[in-house]
Amino acid sequence: MTDPVTVVGETETAWPKTTEFQNHHMDSTRWNRFRFRDDDIVIGTWAKSGTTWLQQIVGQFVFDGAEGVPVMELGPWLEYRILPEQKLHEMLEAQTHRRFLKTHLDANTLRTAPGVRYIYCARDGRDALWSWFEHHHAYTDVAYAALNETPGLVGDPFPRPGDDLVRYFHAWLDGDGYPAWPFFSNIRSWWELRDHPQVLLLHFNDLKADLDGQMRRIGEYLGFNIDESLFPEMVRHCSFDYMKMHADTLNSRLGKMFAGGGKSLINKGVNDRWRDTLSAADIEKYNARVAAELSPECAHWLAHGADG
């Protein structure tokens, strides 16, 4: 659900916020009441597109390669409406380290501020959807109750996923991200900011292909001085195997919300699984939707990454 925007607080922005978005998971108005610091870092994705990965990478720079950093707790999902807003803001206000947060909002639905750095990571929609489907199956009864019974729900309740992955794919494609939140506008809104000095665009494929190089790119963009004596260990801490093994340290509070706890958020990290399931007609339908929604350059980037 989208509405006209009313911004509270600072009037100077990096780019204009033009709309609000609210659904079972998200309430973009929370950003209107957030007090930025000039060196804040905002990590954006659609979903299952490297969000936790980027939180871990940024956390390694912020905390000098330390182990056991609960990056998901320290860098929360600000618009996640079931988190008590006042306590969330108080926690962030009390932090003395360089702060980082995550968002799944479209760029024009996110209130921005000068000085803040924004990192956005994209992933092919089919790869993201395959991972999201498995993640959706990990939601527990406690999670459904929190999402659907917390006061302030706007729109339809969050539904159960069902077991038919192909049917789920078509509902997601026809409903532009259903039952989560819009996919194509999310990609498009951030792609349009690719030359903005406060935005760094990344791609899941590029992180997989060259984690060392992409981490250097991120660190330099954020203004960190890379300590070469620590950097190899920092890269190891951001490898998929390491994060999977230490998933529960990233956020110790996930056990009631997701079956499998933190490991449900770091599942396989594997692309192209849809090729064994979707028919040629299914793939053509997806490609046609991409062509209708995105420019050829953006579509190529979404499918392959910067080096594809």
N, C-alpha and C positions, 0 to 999 in steps of 0.2 A: 504494500500500500504506500503511495506517495502523496505528499501534501506540500503546499507552499512552505517555504522556510522562514523561520524567525530565529535570528541568531542573537544569543545573549552574550554580553561581555565584549571582548576585543573586536574592533571593527576592521582592523588591518588583516588581510588574508593573503595567502600565496596564490590562490585562484578562488573564484566565487563558488559558494555553496548555493545551489539553486532549488533543491528539493529535499524532502525528508523521506525516510523509508522505515516502516515498522511492520514487523510480522511476528511469528511465534518465537523467533530467536533474537531479533534485532530491533533496536530503537535508536535511530540515528540522532534523535534530539539530545541524547546524553552528551554528545560531543559539543553541543552548544554551551554547556555549563562547565566544560573542562578548562582548567587554567594551564595553558601551555608554558613551557620553558623554551628558551631559544635553541637549546641543543637537543630537544626531544627527537626521538626516532620513531616513526610510524611504519609498521610492516603491514603491507596489504597483499591479499590474494583473493581469489574467489573462494575456494575451499579445497582441501586436499591437494594443494598445489605448492607445497613447500613451506607452509606457514610455520610449523614447529621447527623445521630445519633452519629457517631464517632467524627465528627467535634464539635458537642455540648458537648460530654463527655470531649474531650481534652480541649475545651474552658472553661469548668467549672474548670478544674485544673489550667489552665493558669491564669484565672481571679478570682480565689478564690470563686467560686460559685455565681458570680454576675448574675443578671437577665438582659435580654434585650441585650445580647451580639450578634452582627451581625456576627456570626461565619463563615457564607458562604462568606461574603465579606472580612473578615480578613484572612481567610484561603482559598484562591482561587484555582481554577482548572487551574494549570499553563499551561497545554498544550491545553487549550480551545482556539482555534485559533481566535475566533471572538473578544476576549478581546485584546485591544491594548497592545502589549507586553512591550513597554518601560514604559508606565504608570503603568502597573502591577508590573514590577520590581522596579520602583521607590517607589511605595507604600510599597512593602515588605522591601525594603532597609531602609525605614524611620521607620519601626516598632521597638519599643524598648522592647516589651514583647517577650517572647519565641514564635517563629513563628511556624505555622503549615500550611500545604498545602495539597491539595488532588490531586489524580491521578487515572485515569482508565487505565493506561498503563500496559502492561506486564512488569514483573520485569526486563527482559533483554533489554527492550526498554527504561528504565528509567535510566538517569545518576544518579549515587549515589556518596556519599562522606563519609569518615570516621567520626564517631561521630554522624551522623544523625540517628534518630530512625525511623523505618518503621513499621507501623501497617497495617495489611491487614485483611479484613473481607470478608468471603465467604458466599454464600447462595445457596441453591439448585437451579439449573438452571431454573427449571420450576417456582419456586416461584419468582425468579428475573425477569423472562420473563413476568409473569402475571402482575407484578408491572410496568415493563418497558412499556408494551403495553398501560396501562392506562396513564402513563406519556407521551408516544408518542402522544396520543390523546390530551394532554393538550398543545402541541406546537401551538403557534399562527402564523398568517401570518408574523408577525414581526420576529419571530424566524426563520422561513423558509427562509425569505429574507436574514437575517444575515448569516445563515449557507451557503446558496447557492450562495449568491452574493458578499460576502466579498472576495476581491482579494486573490489569493493563494490557492483556492480550488484544492485539489488533489483527483482524482477519481470521482466517480459518485456523483451527488447531493443527498441530504438527501430527501427520498421520504415520501409521506403521508402514514399513516399506513393502511388504509382500515378498514373495520368493521368486518372481519372474523377472529376471534381470533385463531381458529384451523389452518387456512391457514397461519396466521402470525407465529404461533408456528413452523410449518413445514419449512417455509422459514428461520426462525431463526436457527433451528437445522441443516438444510441442508447447510446453508450458514455460519455456525459457528459464530453466533452472529448477522447476518444480520437483520436489516439494521444499526445496531450500530457499533460494533467492535468485534474482535475475543473473544470468551468466553473461550473455553477449554484451549487454550495456556495461557490465563490470569490466570486461576486457577492453571494449571500445573506449570507455572513459579514461582509462589509464594510458592506453596507447596514444591517445590524443595529447598527452602530457609528456611524451617521450623526450622532447627537447627542453622541458622545463628544468631550470637549474636546481630545483629542489627535489627532483624525482629521478630515481635510478630504476630502470626496468631490467628485470632478470627473467630467466626462463629455467624451468625445472630441468630440461634436457641439458642445458649448459652447466648447471650445478652438478649433474651426474657425470658429465664428461670431463670436467676440469674443476674439481672442488677447490684445489689449491689456488688456481688462477682466479676463480670467481670470488673466493674469500679475500684475496688481495684487492680485487676490484672494489668489493664492498668496504673493506677497511679503509682504503684510500679515499673513497667517496665520503665516508663518514668522518674523515679527518683524524683517524687513529694512526699513531706511529707504530708500525709493525715491528715487534721485537723478534728478530730472526732466531733468537735462542729459544723462544717459546712457540713460534709459529708452527713447526711440524706437529707438536703435541696438540695445538689448537685445532689443526686440520683433522687429526685423528679423533678428537672429541666430537667433531661434526660429521664423521662418517656414519653411514646408515647402520652398520653393524654395531658401532659403539652406542649410538642413540637408542637402538632397539634394546640393547642389553641393559641400558640405564634409564629406560623410559619412565619408570615410576618416580625417579628423582626429579624429572622435569616438572611434574605437578603431582603432588602426593594426594590430591583431593578428588581424583577422577574415579576412584574405585566404585562409588555408588552410582555414578552417572553413566559409566560405560563398562560393559563386560570386558574383562581383560585389563582394565585400568589404562595406564599410559600407553601400553603396547597397542591398544586399539587405534591410537592416533599415529603410530609409526608402524604401519602394517607391512607392506611389501616394497614400496618405492619402485615398482616395476611398471614399465610402459608397454603399450601395444597388446594388452591382454584382450582387448575388445576384438582383435582380428580373428580370434578363434570362436567368436560368438555371433557377431553381427553378419548379416547377409550382405551381398553386394548392393541390394536395394536399400538396406539400412544405412550403409556407408554413403551411398549417393544422396540419400535424404539429409544426412548430417552435412555433407559437403555443400549441398544446395543452400542449407540454412546459413552456414558460415559465409558463403558468397553473398547472400542477401543482407547479412548483418555487418560484415566487416570489409574493409578495403582489401585489395589483393595483398598489399604489403603486410597488413596486420594479420590476415589469415595465414600467410606463409610463416610469419613469426610465431603465431600461436601453435601451429602444427610442428615446427621444427626448432625454434629457438633462433638466436642471433647467428649461430654458426651453421645452421642447417641448410 
